[in-house]
């Protein structure tokens, strides 16, 4: 029997709440869970957060042997100009620190040193100010792993949603709704669900238009693109239904009819997942050669370093990471 997944947790933006929620989450772990955890971040900020929230953690440098019982390994990634990074203040130095942590985390995951990467929040503006023109974690992970396409998954106990398109305008989302894009998303969603232990997931594909276009009355995209994509997925042996109107598919999923919803655009999937799952909604990136989960919130500069950040979402991201398994894909 395979043992507990080893996870690496990246610090995120040190001006935000990442270090705090990491410490709070680790404080609730068992000694066994702590021994299978590696924090990737600046030791000064992690110790500062440890003291702030009174987590009582014992960090030891990665490579320490033997690791004392209950201690947590810390791989030091020093933040540049550490003293210039202030709580809740957007900073290129903080953006650079977050960038370096993710880079190292991906390297460890690709090399097999950790089973799953868990990421704390980073600030997109700080990342760009540091000279890295990526759209946050999604762009960074694709860049570091060399993939051309990855997929945003939101998962909570009640449902899992994968998206054909995310951070584009609604007009461009409609343009992205094409047979090949939908089919690739279905395949990626199927593989993701297998990584969580569901061997034969039941997948529902949401329609793009109201009532799936009502036979062309409200648009022909569902008939032209969604239906053929579903037919191809079925021909490949996948259990796929749809298109299902967006105003009913999520309720049906919560009621247990489906395991996964393929949403056509950002808000179609994000709104129900965040509303229903609340703090338990976890961000997962599908389509990568590594397994990765993340919190589904931002850096929360307004409350950073005040000791009040809620760790529940980080706890949920870690819990999911512990259960995931790699899946071989063609």
Residue pairs with C-beta under 8 A, 6 or more apart in sequence:
2 325
3 36
4 32
4 33
4 36
4 322
5 36
5 115
5 116
5 321
5 322
5 323
5 324
6 36
6 37
6 38
6 113
6 114
6 115
6 116
7 36
7 37
7 38
7 114
7 115
7 116
7 117
7 118
7 318
7 321
7 322
8 38
8 39
8 40
8 75
8 105
8 108
8 109
8 113
8 114
8 116
8 117
8 118
9 22
9 26
9 37
9 38
9 39
9 40
9 41
9 118
9 119
9 120
9 318
10 18
10 40
10 41
10 98
10 101
10 102
10 104
10 105
10 117
10 118
10 119
10 120
11 18
11 19
11 22
11 39
11 40
11 41
11 42
11 45
11 46
11 77
11 97
11 98
11 101
11 120
12 18
12 19
12 22
12 41
12 98
12 101
12 119
12 120
12 121
12 122
12 299
13 94
13 95
13 97
13 98
13 120
13 121
13 122
13 123
13 126
13 299
14 41
14 42
14 45
14 79
14 85
14 94
14 97
14 98
15 85
15 86
15 87
15 88
15 89
15 90
15 91
15 94
15 123
15 126
15 299
15 301
15 304
16 88
16 94
16 120
16 121
16 122
16 123
16 298
16 299
16 300
16 301
16 304
17 120
17 121
17 299
17 300
17 303
17 304
17 305
17 309
18 41
18 98
18 120
18 121
18 122
18 299
19 41
19 45
19 46
19 48
19 49
19 120
20 49
20 52
20 53
20 304
20 305
20 307
20 309
20 311
21 120
21 295
21 309
21 310
21 311
21 313
21 314
22 39
22 41
22 46
22 49
22 120
22 311
22 314
23 46
23 49
23 50
23 52
23 53
23 55
23 57
24 53
24 55
24 309
24 311
24 314
25 311
25 314
25 315
25 318
26 34
26 37
26 39
26 55
26 57
26 72
27 53
27 55
27 56
27 57
28 311
28 315
29 37
31 69
31 70
33 322
34 70
34 71
34 72
35 67
35 69
35 71
37 72
37 73
38 62
38 72
38 73
38 74
38 75
38 108
38 113
38 114
39 46
39 59
39 72
39 73
39 74
39 75
40 74
40 75
40 77
40 101
40 104
40 105
40 108
41 74
41 75
41 76
41 77
41 97
41 101
42 76
42 77
42 78
42 79
42 82
42 97
43 59
43 74
43 76
43 78
44 79
44 82
45 79
45 82
45 85
46 59
46 74
47 59
49 55
49 305
50 56
50 57
50 59
52 305
52 307
53 307
57 72
58 68
58 70
58 71
58 72
59 71
59 72
59 73
59 74
60 67
60 68
60 71
60 72
60 73
60 74
61 73
61 74
61 75
61 76
62 73
62 74
62 75
62 76
64 71
64 73
67 73
75 104
75 108
77 97
77 100
77 101
77 104
78 97
79 85
79 93
79 94
79 96
79 97
80 93
80 96
80 97
81 93
82 93
84 91
84 93
85 91
85 93
85 94
85 97
87 304
87 305
87 306
88 301
88 302
88 303
88 304
88 305
89 301
90 123
90 125
90 126
90 129
90 301
91 126
91 129
92 126
92 129
92 130
92 131
93 130
94 123
94 126
95 122
95 123
95 125
95 126
95 127
95 128
95 129
95 130
95 132
96 130
96 131
96 132
98 122
98 123
98 126
98 127
99 122
99 127
99 130
99 132
99 140
102 119
102 122
102 137
102 140
102 141
102 144
103 140
103 144
105 114
105 117
105 119
106 117
106 140
106 141
106 144
106 145
106 290
107 144
108 114
108 117
109 115
109 116
109 117
109 290
109 291
109 292
110 145
110 289
110 290
115 291
115 321
115 324
115 326
116 290
116 291
116 292
116 293
116 321
116 322
116 324
117 290
117 291
117 292
117 293
117 321
118 292
118 293
118 294
118 314
118 317
118 318
118 321
119 137
119 292
119 293
119 294
119 295
120 294
120 295
120 314
121 294
121 295
121 297
121 298
121 299
121 300
122 136
122 137
122 299
123 298
123 299
123 301
124 135
124 136
126 299
127 134
127 136
127 140
128 134
132 140
134 140
134 143
135 167
137 285
137 294
138 150
138 152
138 166
138 167
138 285
141 147
141 150
141 285
141 288
141 290
141 292
142 148
142 149
142 150
142 288
145 288
145 289
145 290
147 287
147 288
147 289
149 184
149 287
150 285
150 286
150 287
150 288
151 162
151 163
151 185
151 188
151 189
151 192
151 285
151 286
151 287
152 162
152 163
152 166
152 269
152 283
152 285
152 286
153 160
153 161
153 162
153 163
153 189
153 192
153 283
153 284
153 285
153 286
154 160
154 161
154 269
154 270
154 273
154 274
154 277
154 281
154 282
154 283
154 284
154 296
155 161
155 196
155 273
155 277
155 281
155 282
155 284
155 320
156 273
156 276
156 277
156 278
156 280
156 281
156 282
156 316
157 277
157 280
158 253
158 254
158 276
158 277
159 250
159 253
159 254
159 261
159 272
159 273
159 276
159 277
160 189
160 192
160 193
160 196
160 259
160 260
160 261
161 250
161 260
161 261
161 262
161 263
161 269
161 270
161 272
161 273
162 185
162 188
162 189
162 192
162 260
162 261
162 262
162 263
162 269
162 286
163 185
163 262
163 263
163 264
163 265
163 266
163 268
163 269
163 270
164 173
164 176
164 177
164 181
164 182
164 185
164 262
164 263
164 264
164 265
165 172
165 173
165 176
165 177
165 181
165 264
165 265
165 266
166 265
166 266
167 266
168 176
168 265
168 266
170 265
173 264
173 265
173 266
174 208
174 221
174 265
176 265
177 208
177 221
177 225
177 226
177 264
177 265
178 225
179 225
179 228
179 229
179 232
180 229
182 205
182 225
182 226
182 229
182 230
182 262
182 264
183 229
183 232
183 233
185 262
186 203
186 205
186 229
186 230
186 233
186 238
186 240
186 262
187 233
187 236
187 238
187 329
188 286
188 287
189 201
189 203
189 260
189 262
189 286
190 201
190 203
190 238
190 260
191 286
191 287
191 327
191 329
192 260
192 284
192 286
192 327
193 201
193 203
193 259
193 260
194 201
194 327
195 291
195 324
195 325
195 326
195 327
196 320
196 323
196 324
196 325
197 323
197 325
198 259
200 239
201 239
201 259
201 260
202 239
202 241
202 257
202 258
202 259
202 260
203 233
203 238
203 239
203 240
203 241
203 258
203 259
203 260
203 261
203 262
204 240
204 241
204 242
204 244
204 249
204 252
204 253
204 257
204 258
204 260
204 261
204 262
205 226
205 229
205 230
205 240
205 241
205 242
205 243
205 244
205 261
205 262
206 242
206 243
206 244
206 245
206 246
206 249
206 261
206 262
206 263
206 264
206 268
206 269
207 213
207 222
207 226
207 242
207 243
207 244
207 245
207 246
207 264
208 219
208 221
208 222
208 225
208 226
208 243
208 264
208 265
209 218
209 219
209 221
209 222
210 218
210 245
210 246
210 247
211 218
211 245
212 222
212 226
212 243
212 244
212 245
213 219
213 220
213 221
213 222
213 223
215 223
216 223
222 243
226 242
226 243
226 264
227 243
230 240
230 241
230 242
230 243
233 240
234 240
241 258
242 249
242 262
244 252
246 263
246 264
246 268
249 258
249 261
250 261
250 272
250 276
252 258
253 259
253 260
253 261
254 276
261 269
263 269
263 270
273 281
274 281
274 296
279 310
279 312
279 313
279 316
280 312
280 313
280 316
281 296
281 313
281 316
282 293
282 294
282 295
282 296
282 313
282 316
282 317
282 320
283 293
283 294
283 295
283 296
283 317
284 292
284 293
284 294
284 320
285 292
285 294
291 321
291 324
291 326
293 317
293 318
293 320
293 321
293 324
294 317
295 313
295 314
295 317
296 313
296 317
297 313
300 309
303 309
